[in-house]
């Protein structure tokens, strides 16, 4: 879990990463409240890494006070976005996935951003039809945005603020 920034400004590493993102994702990052708990992790695509990232998302969701139902939705959707990035962007491994989660400055919503700089592909042994991951993320989040271009793929997930968030 990242420490809170004392002045609430965007940390340099996060700002540098956000500049390479599509506009919506960049806006989410630069509008985040860095005086509250947030999560920023650039993870290598390695066996077992997904479990660690999932637990970090759950810790963050607890730290920002999400209700249990909302925590479950956030963790499941973030896990799916991370799984997709690891499986499809880097089918041979060897890449990095970036995870960001934070509240917005007005405390109206929480966001999760997952990005990679890989090339999307269907792993060997999988049908081209794909699974239900994108549909699931769309149903779990209030806002689901998927952007793919030559820079890679970025997923933005948003949940409106609930009573404890």
C-alpha positions in Angstrom: 0.0 0.0 0.0 1.4 3.4 -0.9 1.8 5.9 1.8 -0.3 9.0 1.8 1.3 12.0 0.3 1.4 14.8 2.8 0.5 17.5 0.4 -2.0 15.5 -1.6 -0.1 16.0 -4.9 0.5 13.4 -7.5 3.7 11.4 -6.8 6.3 11.8 -9.5 6.3 8.1 -10.5 2.5 8.0 -10.7 2.4 11.3 -12.7 5.0 10.0 -15.2 3.0 6.8 -15.7 -0.3 8.6 -16.1 1.1 10.8 -18.9 1.3 7.7 -21.1 -2.3 6.7 -20.5 -5.4 7.4 -22.6 -7.1 10.6 -21.6 -9.8 9.1 -19.3 -7.3 7.1 -17.3 -4.9 10.0 -17.1 -7.8 12.2 -15.8 -8.7 9.6 -13.2 -5.1 9.4 -11.9 -4.5 13.2 -11.8 -7.9 13.7 -10.0 -7.2 11.2 -7.3 -7.0 12.1 -3.6 -3.4 11.3 -2.7 -3.9 12.4 0.9 -6.0 9.2 1.3 -4.9 5.6 0.9 -4.2 4.8 -2.7 -2.5 1.9 -4.5 0.1 2.0 -7.2 2.0 -1.0 -8.2 4.0 -1.9 -11.4 4.1 -5.7 -11.3 6.0 -8.2 -13.4 4.0 -10.9 -15.0 5.2 -13.8 -12.8 3.4 -16.9 -11.3 1.8 -16.0 -8.0 1.9 -12.2 -8.6 -1.9 -12.1 -9.3 -2.7 -13.4 -5.8 -0.5 -10.7 -4.2 -2.1 -7.9 -6.3 -5.6 -9.2 -5.4 -4.7 -9.0 -1.7 -3.3 -5.5 -2.1 -6.6 -4.4 -3.8 -8.6 -5.9 -0.9 -6.3 -4.1 1.7 -6.8 -0.8 -0.2 -10.6 -1.3 -0.3 -10.6 -1.8 3.4 -8.4 1.2 4.0 -10.7 3.5 2.1 -13.8 2.2 4.0 -15.7 0.4 1.2 -18.7 -1.6 2.3 -18.3 -5.4 2.0 -20.4 -5.8 -1.1 -18.5 -3.0 -2.8 -15.1 -4.4 -1.7 -16.1 -7.7 -3.3 -17.1 -6.0 -6.6 -13.9 -4.0 -6.7 -11.7 -7.0 -6.0 -13.4 -9.2 -8.5 -13.3 -6.6 -11.3 -9.7 -5.6 -10.6 -8.7 -9.3 -10.5 -10.3 -9.8 -13.9 -8.6 -6.8 -15.4 -5.2 -7.9 -14.0 -5.8 -11.5 -15.2 -6.7 -10.3 -18.7 -3.6 -8.1 -18.9 -1.3 -10.9 -17.7 -2.8 -13.6 -19.9 -3.5 -11.6 -23.1 -0.9 -8.8 -23.2 2.0 -11.0 -22.3 1.1 -14.6 -23.2 4.8 -15.6 -23.0 5.3 -13.6 -19.7 8.0 -11.1 -19.3 6.0 -7.9 -19.2 4.7 -5.5 -16.6 1.2 -4.6 -15.6 0.4 -1.4 -13.6 -2.3 -1.2 -11.0 -3.7 2.0 -9.6 -6.6 2.5 -7.2 -7.8 5.6 -5.4 -10.7 7.8 -4.4 -11.3 11.0 -6.3 -10.7 14.3 -4.6 -14.4 15.0 -4.0 -14.8 11.5 -2.5 -17.6 10.8 -4.9 -16.1 7.6 -6.4 -13.3 5.1 -6.2 -11.4 4.1 -9.3 -9.2 1.2 -10.4 -6.9 1.5 -13.4 -5.1 -1.4 -14.9 -2.7 -0.8 -17.8 -0.1 -2.8 -19.7 2.2 -2.0 -22.7 1.8 -5.5 -24.2 0.2 -6.7 -27.4 -3.2 -8.4 -27.0 -3.4 -12.0 -28.2 -5.3 -15.1 -27.5 -3.2 -17.6 -25.5 -2.7 -21.0 -27.1 -5.4 -23.4 -26.2 -8.1 -20.7 -25.8 -11.0 -20.1 -28.2 -11.2 -16.8 -30.0 -14.6 -16.2 -28.5 -13.2 -15.3 -25.2 -14.7 -15.6 -21.8 -17.1 -13.5 -19.8 -14.5 -11.2 -18.1 -15.3 -8.0 -20.0 -19.0 -8.5 -19.4 -18.4 -9.3 -15.7 -16.3 -6.1 -15.3 -19.0 -4.1 -17.0 -21.7 -5.5 -14.6 -19.6 -5.1 -11.4 -18.5 -1.5 -12.0 -20.6 1.6 -12.4 -18.3 2.6 -15.2 -16.1 0.3 -17.3 -13.9 1.6 -20.0 -11.5 -0.4 -22.1 -9.0 1.3 -24.4 -6.5 -0.5 -26.6 -4.0 1.1 -29.0 -0.3 0.8 -29.9 0.7 1.7 -26.3 -1.2 -1.3 -24.9 -4.5 -1.8 -23.1 -5.9 0.3 -20.3 -9.0 -0.6 -18.2 -10.7 2.1 -16.1 -13.3 0.9 -13.5 -15.4 3.3 -11.4 -17.7 2.9 -8.5 -19.9 5.6 -7.0 -19.2 6.5 -3.4 -21.2 4.4 -1.0 -22.0 5.2 2.7 -18.7 4.3 4.2 -16.3 5.3 1.3 
